[in-house]
């Protein structure tokens, strides 16, 4: 088969798989939240309410597409599509199984982190182009949050890079598999780095307690205030897809990815991804939202210094520590 055709088919399979998993994730969160709040969650559409996300999608397709009169037409229409594309693009380099990755890049981790940093731009574009003060404030908050938490996220990701000597995600997973590591060896560096990465990932995904760009009690709905129908659905999809892919990335970086005690493969990556995904929603439905000053204080006073110390420790371990 032609190499380009094979890459195209693989991309189609990966994108559709991510969309299907995202649909399941939406159902899972609603059932999970219902149980935590002594509710039933979706029950009417399909067995156990499994088809509720599909029904919601059909409902949103029928909604009227409304654009504010003074909005920037081109940017307003383009922002949702850019947001969804950026969120899905990060899945291109996540290693799925031994020797299987949609795109094998030597700088795969750099690509994912760059895509993650770009995802905030469609959010700000949506806030600015809406000609709405609540949307604009949400966009400005998103920029402040993303720039701040991108720093500890990168510092945490540098720890496995330094310890393994590679930015290829497949190589990082392979080294963890060969050494039977958990959260990157040595544990006293890998586990704190994993915790910082997880917190920064929550902030990057705009999840409670880090969802100040979309604080409905203050900003109505943040950048999505003026969006209706499928344009709103694309933002919703991008948020869930970003959370899902970020969970898969954390599993690959710190938890061994596709490696497991029995029959390494895709099933282990999916299991670890959904455990992290479930943890994110457990946090979301358990905690309250931070204030803006609290959120930035946590980042710059605690996470950034800790991240710098961990990177320095990883460098010292590689230079002078024992080999695993």
Steps between C-alpha positions, in 0.01 A plus 500: 500500500619850418663664804291817474178303461587287801568815708168649387305185592672479836418866567133440415491198735668690785277808466182292491618291795572814703157640410332173603692491829415866558131420454532222756690738731212749491257223599739376768535841661125554513440160661796550734381846606150366550621229734710746701195726540250219572345528153458245222651693211394410142252209498244562223688482168643157428605233753629670815468833316797417275348678199441827686811670347374401152158649578669816625699525177182473289335761719792742457496447121143631495581814698508832318850636435509852647780752463510837683453793265830668589707180520800437278334261255806311374667448837169424674424217256859373488572474875292185577649310206855597599436396859375154403782450246772591749354270766484203260845572351677408821390135460729460198811400695362309801644144485212252498687167520855368450614640167160655426452878494301716257812709435847395614689822578836538672363821652152361566476640853600845378227478235235410760605778737503751215149396393385527861638853525326602177156382614455813712516724191159392357353562845633855509396555137147392592494736798629798304293446186170459690481872587379403846665616822441169678650305210798739483568467873481121466751511215739720699475269798570202272816667367624581853429148622650325200822706498543443874433127513688427180821560699455226766354270233817532292723464807319182605527358146874579501557250780431185291677666206818548706479157664447313172703727272228513236202709386353209307194380693541144371859493624397636842236227533745235377759594761237488774388158374854360496578633847155417644476856623193673638482880471856500361791370701612620757166533678594799716537704180235338281207496743517873592544584131191291423300689767607839359421386146155387611423832670624701203301274267184579699569870456575463129172311454299769685369248749379581851666625717682674213208607280507878553477573122153341503375601844124493444432678831706799382531491121176329389689243290829674427615490138205284394237752616410608145537159333202283411433166331790305357748783553444464874518121461845527341633685804339239723656222290842666506494524880422131546740387227780709653438346844495148354816543294680672789414198718647268235813717486539487879459121487772475236742737672472377857303174523660284234245558222416173327719293735339271755564181698313281250492537120618861441278684254237762436271370776749609769525850357119528490469372857754748636350782295148441631624467859661844470193632320278373781730660759469835322122486522510381857700816579267712289185394686664509843675838522404864467639743247814697591506877475726647232758623753504163677544313174798712389652493849496117503674499163779754554564450873488123516484309172765693305771486774422133560524431125838675474630299797382172341665577166826586681468178699443298183812653344705420810368143505595443135846648559589334829228253598505121453354349186168310541 
